[in-house]
Amino acid sequence: MINKQGLWFLTLTSLALVLSVYYITMPNELLLTNNSNYTSDEETSKVSNVDIKESITESELITSMRVELENERLQLIDELEGKLSDNNLSVDEKNEVYEDLRYMKEVSSLEETLEKKIKDEFKLNSFVKIENDIVDVVINSKNHDKSLAVNIMKSLQEEFEDKMYISVSFKE
């Protein structure tokens, strides 16, 4: 006979299993279309008593770059998780693989933070990719302004303790 505590454990475990299967099997297109609502904002600003509406939309180039990076990282994560489940690896090697996975998550989080910072400070859509000590930034703008690029580099450098090589490019 199952007791009350066992029933709760079984219920919560089943719920976690169902939700994880649901999110794993959810198509990526659904996630991308839902996220597009967050990336396009409409802001209204007043200039000399005239209402001007600015629409910030994300370019297809930036979206494709994000999808490509996401696919690369998912493949790498799958490889690393496969290594974690390998019984032939030593504990030290598994710890190394685990640290690599943790580092990838930290880098992804930092990239999102930097993109949000660029959007908040400069009102520009961007794509940020970090590899080792190199930060590549692609800005969705027709305006190729050197002073803007320098300001973006200075702003992003504040987020790092060590010196990082930051490159800013403008694409439409």
C-alpha atoms as one frame of an Amber mdcrd trajectory, in Angstrom:
protein
   0.000   0.000   0.000   1.265   3.491  -0.872   1.363   6.123   1.856   0.610
   9.839   1.583   4.264  10.873   1.179   4.826   8.276  -1.528   1.728   9.465
  -3.392   2.953  13.088  -3.354   6.387  12.024  -4.578   4.846   9.995  -7.396
   2.530  12.871  -8.380   5.280  15.505  -8.466   7.688  13.220 -10.311   5.032
  12.431 -12.903   4.289  16.124 -13.343   7.980  16.945 -13.814   8.319  14.133
 -16.341   5.282  15.241 -18.351   6.440  18.874 -18.433   9.974  17.958 -19.464
   8.699  15.745 -22.295   6.356  18.550 -23.373   9.152  21.144 -23.551  11.572
  18.787 -25.260   9.084  17.840 -27.971   7.867  21.426 -28.492   8.823  22.605
 -32.008  11.519  25.307 -32.170   9.404  27.383 -34.543   6.842  27.875 -31.783
   9.528  29.177 -29.444  10.914  31.553 -32.104   7.498  33.023 -32.931   6.712
  33.563 -29.254  10.094  35.210 -28.621   9.575  37.602 -31.526   6.902  39.350
 -29.448   9.589  40.297 -26.947  12.111  41.491 -29.506   9.907  43.965 -31.332
   8.977  46.996 -29.276   7.138  50.119 -30.203   8.298  53.235 -28.523   6.744
  56.643 -28.804   8.882  59.719 -28.442   7.957  63.368 -28.683  10.130  65.668
 -30.721   8.982  69.297 -30.913   5.352  68.384 -30.100   5.178  65.819 -32.911
   4.569  62.144 -32.136   7.033  59.864 -33.858   6.698  56.100 -33.590   9.849
  54.047 -33.701   9.598  50.393 -34.435  12.495  48.182 -33.444  12.443  44.942
 -35.336  15.006  42.233 -35.555  16.579  41.529 -38.917  16.586  38.122 -40.509
  20.391  38.125 -40.423  20.530  38.445 -36.642  17.827  35.826 -36.235  19.655
  33.386 -38.490  22.924  34.024 -36.635  21.209  33.268 -33.316  19.651  30.079
 -34.677  22.998  28.930 -36.122  24.808  29.575 -32.823  22.032  27.826 -30.904
  22.293  24.766 -33.169  26.089  24.626 -32.774  25.810  24.832 -29.005  23.048
  22.211 -28.865  25.242  19.787 -30.818  28.167  20.466 -28.493  25.950  20.032
 -25.424  24.685  16.708 -26.786  28.281  15.539 -27.299  29.289  16.618 -23.802
  26.241  14.986 -22.212  27.072  11.812 -24.107  30.561  11.920 -22.597  29.071
  12.427 -19.130  27.055   9.225 -19.472  30.106   7.274 -20.716  31.221   4.757
 -18.075  34.769   4.570 -19.492  35.655   8.133 -18.447  37.354   8.829 -15.130
  35.885  11.117 -12.508  38.368  13.877 -13.388  37.423  13.705 -17.074  33.717
  13.836 -16.193  34.371  16.859 -13.973  36.118  18.560 -16.895  33.132  17.857
 -19.165  30.776  19.175 -16.497  32.831  22.375 -16.183  32.666  22.799 -19.983
  28.869  22.503 -19.843  28.698  25.035 -17.026  30.983  27.425 -18.912  28.764
  27.204 -22.015  25.704  28.136 -19.958  27.549  31.079 -18.389  28.666  32.316
 -21.821  25.113  32.065 -23.191  23.791  34.005 -20.232  26.465  36.678 -20.616
  25.698  37.024 -24.336  22.021  37.623 -23.560  22.966  40.169 -20.896  25.191
  42.063 -23.327  22.479  42.080 -26.011  20.002  43.456 -23.483  22.515  46.116
 -22.412  23.001  47.255 -26.018  19.239  47.362 -26.534  18.666  49.339 -23.325
  21.509  51.828 -23.710  21.661  52.335 -27.474  18.182  51.208 -28.637  19.769
  48.832 -31.178  19.144  45.181 -31.938  22.303  43.149 -31.782  23.841  39.701
 -31.847  26.671  38.900 -29.442  28.929  35.870 -29.666  31.665  35.153 -27.134
  34.503  32.752 -27.886  37.431  32.585 -25.458  38.540  36.234 -25.083  36.857
  37.511 -28.255  33.459  39.213 -28.259  31.857  39.630 -31.690  28.972  42.083
 -31.853  26.755  42.517 -34.913  24.493  45.558 -34.837  21.348  45.765 -36.943
  21.699  49.310 -38.265  22.094  51.190 -41.527  24.174  53.801 -39.735  27.860
  52.736 -39.653  29.045  55.181 -37.015  32.584  54.754 -35.620  31.849  56.727
 -32.464  28.811  54.551 -31.785  30.964  51.414 -32.212  33.552  52.812 -29.779
  30.836  53.659 -27.239  29.397  50.139 -27.541  32.868  48.627 -27.036  33.496
  50.758 -23.943  30.100  49.904 -22.530  30.600  46.166 -23.039  34.150  46.211
 -21.662  32.710  47.370 -18.321  31.089  43.937 -17.962  34.434  42.119 -17.977
  37.143  42.042 -15.330  39.853  41.132 -17.854  40.516  42.878 -21.139  38.510
  41.345 -23.957  38.889  41.864 -27.685  35.553  43.351 -28.753  34.672  43.813
 -32.411  31.568  45.651 -33.563  30.190  45.341 -37.072  27.084  46.890 -38.609
  24.771  44.859 -40.852  21.307  45.438 -42.201
